[in-house]
């Protein structure tokens, strides 16, 4: 008996983004439904039959946080991926509280979207990946913010107490454990690798 294709619902106020997502994700074998209407997506997702919901954040009619919050009332187990052109730690935390699986900043590559979707479809713990993706954002902050880098030097993992990530992730950042991060979170960018190399060479944090 042929397995029924899993369905992904994509919400964005820009048709070009919806078309791009459709083209990328149809290659994965998913059935793709797209919409520019938050209200329509709330109705579709709340009715069930959707395996994955992908949403933008900043939309004129209703923002993505509120859309996910309303869907969660009737479909609390739906896997959610967030895409946004305005990434921030505060927004990431807000979606994490709602149980979002992943958080992808625009512009994204086809590979980034496909990988996030493939992992999300097979996820057993929808919140874990969202938490651990914060690791990469912390590393970016470490690269760009000398004061934060110095705090890690002085305080170690204690400097990360406000971040909702696992103790293992905090230890990996504090000790420069590239292997753990890439095995559990994802491949580091060149800039992130340079930051970790700086930590290892200087014997700091």
Rosetta blueprint (number, residue, H / E / L):
1 X L
2 X L
3 X L
4 X L
5 X L
6 X L
7 X E
8 X E
9 X E
10 X E
11 X E
12 X L
13 X L
14 X L
15 X H
16 X H
17 X H
18 X H
19 X H
20 X H
21 X H
22 X H
23 X H
24 X H
25 X H
26 X H
27 X L
28 X L
29 X L
30 X L
31 X E
32 X E
33 X E
34 X E
35 X E
36 X L
37 X L
38 X H
39 X H
40 X H
41 X H
42 X H
43 X H
44 X H
45 X H
46 X H
47 X L
48 X L
49 X L
50 X L
51 X L
52 X E
53 X E
54 X E
55 X E
56 X E
57 X L
58 X L
59 X L
60 X L
61 X L
62 X L
63 X L
64 X H
65 X H
66 X H
67 X H
68 X H
69 X H
70 X H
71 X H
72 X H
73 X H
74 X H
75 X L
76 X L
77 X L
78 X L
79 X E
80 X E
81 X E
82 X E
83 X E
84 X E
85 X L
86 X L
87 X L
88 X L
89 X H
90 X H
91 X H
92 X H
93 X H
94 X H
95 X H
96 X H
97 X H
98 X L
99 X L
100 X L
101 X L
102 X E
103 X E
104 X E
105 X E
106 X L
107 X L
108 X L
109 X L
110 X H
111 X H
112 X H
113 X H
114 X H
115 X H
116 X H
117 X H
118 X H
119 X H
120 X H
121 X H
122 X L
123 X L
124 X L
125 X L
126 X H
127 X H
128 X H
129 X H
130 X H
131 X H
132 X H
133 X H
134 X H
135 X H
136 X H
137 X H
138 X H
139 X H
140 X H
141 X H
142 X H
143 X H
144 X H
145 X L
146 X H
147 X H
148 X H
149 X H
150 X H
151 X H
152 X H
153 X H
154 X H
155 X H
156 X H
157 X H
158 X H
159 X H
160 X H
161 X L
162 X L
163 X L
164 X L
165 X L
166 X L
167 X H
168 X H
169 X H
170 X H
171 X H
172 X H
173 X H
174 X H
175 X H
176 X L
177 X L
178 X H
179 X H
180 X H
181 X H
182 X H
183 X H
184 X H
185 X L
186 X L
187 X L
188 X L
189 X L
190 X H
191 X H
192 X H
193 X H
194 X H
195 X H
196 X H
197 X H
198 X H
199 X H
200 X H
201 X H
202 X H
203 X L
204 X L
205 X L
